[in-house]
Amino acid sequence: MKSKFLAAIALPAVLASGPAGVHAQPALPLTPSPWGGSMSAAEQEASAAKRPAFADANWNHEVCVTAYSFEGVADDIAERKAALQTTHKLNMAEFEERRRLAALERQAAQHLPNIAKCKGQFYRPALERLCDRTRGDNRFCAQLSGPLLPGVELVTDKAGFVRGLAWNKVGDIYSRGAAFAPARWRPADNRGPVPAGPSVSGITYVAATNEAVKATDGRPLEHGIGQWAFSVEMLRQKREDLDAATIRQARKLAKRTGMTEAVGRYVQRPRLHFQAYMFDILLESEGATLAVEMRDGSRRTLGAPVRFHAVPENAPAFYTSFASYRIHAAMRPTAKEMGWILHPKADFLTASFAMRLEDGRIGTVTLRTPLAGIAEAWQAMNAANRDAHRRIERVEAAVGS
């Protein structure tokens, strides 16, 4: 007999067997920008008028080093193309060389335009750390021991730089009139059964994003700094590699939430992953406090604060590829905590942390994601994974017979 909790999150009629079956639903209300912390609109207006010493602080260190690494690539590609035979019949080595050159051209076209962004005040220690790992000639790195490029200043005052960066970039979120458009939770694409790779079979996560838009008309904002997302990702490990306690935990999660316990020989457990498109140097706490806000206004904290770290292995990254432009925190919720997240009276997932605000103060920022659609997405994912598990089992049984 189905439990009251599982019955409460059962699939509604609007959902078919997978993501493609979700009918169009009305957009969720825009979320006012949370990046001002406790600052009022008047305080943000006043801050915008007070230009700090490093008002042109720029955190494009990775962007610029990468962009300058493609200088001269066009000439190199032309020379290598000229050296290739021009016959219609290419051998395998020539084919691979043309493929590599095409990929290099695409990368150059993506990164070279970013050179225009490489002006302002840069934090010298950050550039030094980056250039220590950079190979080959790079004019942006050469500034560390030679003349500066036009429009570039290297600074060592971290407090002043962070103050300027917060005013310049976090303050810009307010100045541009940004709000954030939350999306309903959706499952990732269904890969179906992959007998040779059960760890990637079926659906591996559900997620909800928050897009930066103009508050007045909902138009997307360029760059999108300040966007954030939550995802619940399925970690899979071979059953024989797990201890008895971990397998019991997976069974408890399956019983409480309807989670598919295994896909093939791989036992599943969920990971809750928070990410935001924000500069890591502005963080003033070691981690984020994750919580569930209930409809009655109560708040349930999910374990201890979760440390910030690099993007977790095999996790979806919805925003920039540059590590210093994003923050991540991930945890493994217990069956009880996962029950809170999926509870029909749960309203929001939240992440709270301290950071440098645009007026130079340290304040707490809380990012909130509606839980609209998570029950449907969770059920769709687990239905797809049960199907993948059964089909993989049938294939393995046929091979073994």
N, C-alpha and C positions, 0 to 999 in steps of 0.2 A: 504494500500500500504506500502511495506517495506521501512524503511528509508534508506538513503544512508549509514549511519554508520552500520546498521544491515546487509545491503547487502554486505558491505565490509568484514564483519567477517563471512559470511555464510560458511557452511561446504563445503570443497572441495570434489572432487570425491573420494579421497583416504580414506575418513572416512566413516565407516558404522555407525550403530546406537549406538555404545558404544565403550569402550576401546579396546575390542577384534578386532574391525574392523579397527584399525589403521595399515596401511601397514608399513613395515620396511622402514626407512628413513636414509639417511646418518648421521653419527655422527657429532655433532657440534664441531667446533675447540676447542682445549684445551685452558683454561684460565691460563695465567701465575699467579703464586702465588701473591695475593694482600697483604699478611700479613707483608711485609716489608715497607708498606706505601710509603713514598717518597724516601726511601733509594735506592741508586744505587746498582748494583751487586758488585761493588768494595767496597762500604761501608759495605755491608753484609759480604763479604769475610774478611774485616779487623775486623769487630765485632766478627766473629767466632774465630779469633785468640786471642782475649783478654778475657781470662777466669776471670769472676768476683769472688768476695769472696764466694758467695753462688751459685756456678756453678752446684751443685747437688740438687738445689731446686726441691722439689717434691710436686705436688698438688694432690696426691693420698689419701688424708685424708679419704674421704668417701669410696674409694675402699678398703683401708686397714682396717678400722674399720669394714666394712661389712665382709671382708675376715676372719679376726680374730674371728668374732662372730660365725663362723662355725667350729672352733677348737673343737674337741671332739664330733662332731655331729655323726661321723661314729660309735663310740662306743655306743652312745645313741640309734641310729637307730637299731644296732644289738641287744641290750638288749630288746628294745620294740618289735622287730620281734620275738625274742625267747619267749616272753611272750604270743604271739598270739597262738591260737589253730592251729594245723597243719592239721586239717580235711579239706576235700574238700568243705564242706558246711559251708560257712561263714555267720554269721548274719550281719545285716546292720551296726552295730557299728564296727565290725571287718573289714568289707569291707572299711568303711570310714577311719579307722586307717591305713590300708595298702595303701590306696590312698594318705593319708597325708604323710606317710613315703616315698613313691615313689617321691612325689613332693619335699620333703626335701632333698632326695638324689640328685635329679637333681640340686637343688640350691647349694648344697655343692660342687658338681662337677663343677659348673660354677664359684663359688667365691673362693674356697680354692687355686687354682693355682695363684691367684693374690697376695698371701703372698710374692711371689718372687719379686714383684714390690715395696715392702714396705721398701726401704732403701733410704737414702739421707737426705736432710734437709727439715723438715716440719715446717709449721708456727704454733707455739704453740697456739695463740688465736683461730685459726680456729679449731684446734683439741679440744680445751676446749669447744667451742660452740657445736661441734658435740657430744662429749662424755657426755655432760650434758643431752642430749636426748637419750642416749644409755642405755638400761637395761641389767642387767646381767654382768657376768665377761667378760672382754675383755682385752687381754694382750696389745693390742695397746693403749687403753685408760689408762691402768695401768701405763704407762710411765710418765703420768702427775704427779704422786705422788711417783713414785718408780724408779728403775733403768731402763735405756734405753735399748732397744733391740739392738742386734749387727747391726752396720751400720746405726743407726738412730741418728739424731741430731735434737733437737727442738730449733727453733730460734724465737726471738720476734722482730727483726728489720724488720718491714714490708717493708720499702723502699728497703733494701738490698735483702730481700727475693723475692720481685716482680722483681727487676732487674735480679736476678739470674734465676728466673723462665722464664722470657721473653727470656733471652739468651739461656737457656737450651732447652725450648720447642718450642717457636716461631721461634727461630733461627734454630732449627732442621728442620723446614719445608723447609727452604732454603737449609740447608746442605744436605738434602736427595734428592734434585732436584725435589721437588714436583710441580706439576701443578694440575689443577682441570678440570675434565671432566663434562661439563654441560649436563643434560638430557633435552629432550624436555618436555614441559608441558603435563601431563597426568591426566585424571580423576581417582579418587579412584574407588574401586570396586562398582558395582551397586548392592545394596541389594534388589532392587525391592520394591514393595508396602508392607508395614507392617502396616495394619490397626490399630493394637494395639500400634504402635510406629511410627507415622508419622515423629517424630523428627529425626529418623535414617533411614527413607525410602530413596530409590533412591540412589543418589550419593551426598556425603556431602562435598567434596572438590576437587579441582584440585591443582597440585603441580609440582614443578621442583626442583631437587636436583643437587648438584655439588660434585662429588666424587674426593677424593684425589688420584692422580695417579703419576707414574713416568713420568716426562716430556719427557724423551727420547724414551720411548716405550709404554706409556699408561697403564702399569701394575698397578693394585690397590696397594696402600701403606697400610701397616699394621697400625692399630690404627686409622688412618683417621682424626687426629686432624687438624682443619682448615676447614673442610667441612661446607657447609651452604646450606640453602634451603629457598624457598618462597612457600607459599600456600595461596590460596583464599578459605576460609571455609565458609560454609553456616550456619549462626546462625538462629535457628528456635525458635519462641515463639508463644504460643497460641494467636490467633487473639484477644480474649476477654481480654487478659492481656496487650494489647498495646494501647497507646493513638492514637488519630487521626493523629497527626503529624508524628509518626513513620510509620503508615500504608501508609500515603501519600508518605513518603520517599521510601518505598518498591515499591510502584507503579511507582514512578519516575525512580527508578533503573531498574525495569522491562521494562519500555517503552524505556529507553535509550540503554540498553545493551542486551535485550532479555532474561533477567533472569526470571525464573519461580517465580511468586510472592508468591505462597504458595504451600505447600504439605499437603494435608488434611486441618486440621484447623490451621496449623502452618504457619505463615508468615515468609518469608526468608529475610535475609539481609547478605551481604558479610562481611567477616573480612579478612584483609590482614595480614598475619603472617610471620615474618622473624625469622629464628633461625640459630644458628651457633654452631659448636662443638669447643668451645674455653673456656678457664678458666676465670670465671667471675672476679677474683681478678685482672686481667690485665686491666680491663676496666677503663678508665679515664674520661668518660662522663656518664651522667645519662640516656642517651637514644640514639637512632639512628635516623638519618634523612633519611627517605625513599623517593625515587624519581623515576621518569620514564625518561629515556634517549631516545630521539627521533632520527630518522634516520638522520635528518639534523644537529645533534650535540647539539640541544637545550635540556634543562633539566627542568622538571616540578616537583617541590617539592610537596609531598603529605602531606599537612597539617603541623602542628608543629612537632618538634622532638618527637618521641614516646619513652616513658620511658621503660627501661629494667625491666622485671619482670619474675616471674615463668611461666612455660608453661601454656597457657590459658586453661580453662576448655574445655574438649572434643576436644582438638586440636591434630592433629597428631604430634608425636615427632619422627623424623627420625633418631636420633643419640642416644648417651648414656643415660642411665636412671639416672645417677648421676647428681644432680641439679647443682653442682658447676662446672661441665664440659660443661655447655651449657648456651647460652644466647638467650633470646626471646624478641621480641618487636611486638606488634600487634595493629592494628588500624581498624576503620570502615571507609572505603572510601566512599565519597559522590558519587552520580551518575556521576558528572563531572569527578571526579578522577578515577572512575572505567572505564569511557569512555576513559581516557588517557591510562590506562593499556591495554585495548583491542583494541586500535587504530591500524589500519594496518601499520602505520608508526612508531609505538613504537618499540624500539630495545631491551632495557634492563630495568629491575627493579634493583634498587641499594639501598644499606644500607651503610651509612657512620657514623663513630663514632671514638672517640679518644681512644687510648689504649697505653700501654707501649710497645715500640718496642724493638727489641733484643739488641740494643746498649744502652738501658737505657733512650733514649729520648721518649717524648710523641709525637705521630704523629697520623694523621687521616688515617684510613683504609677505603677503599670503596670496598664492595663486589658487584659484578655485575652478574646478572642472565639473560641470553637471554630470550626473550619472545616468542621464537620459539614454535609454537604449542598451545599457550594459547587460541587463538580464537577457534580452533577445539575442545580443551578440554572443554572450557566453553560451547560451543554449545552442545557437547555430554552430559555433565552433565545436562544441562537444558532440553534437550529432554527426558532424563531418568526421571527427576523429574516431568515433565509435565505428562508423562505416569503414574508414581506412583500416582500423585495427582488424575488423572481421575479414576484410578482403585480403589483408596481408597474411592472416592466419590460414585462410583457405589456400593461398599460393604456397605457403611454407609446408602445409600438410600434403599438398599434391606433389611437391618436390621430394618430400621425405618418404612418400609411399612407394 
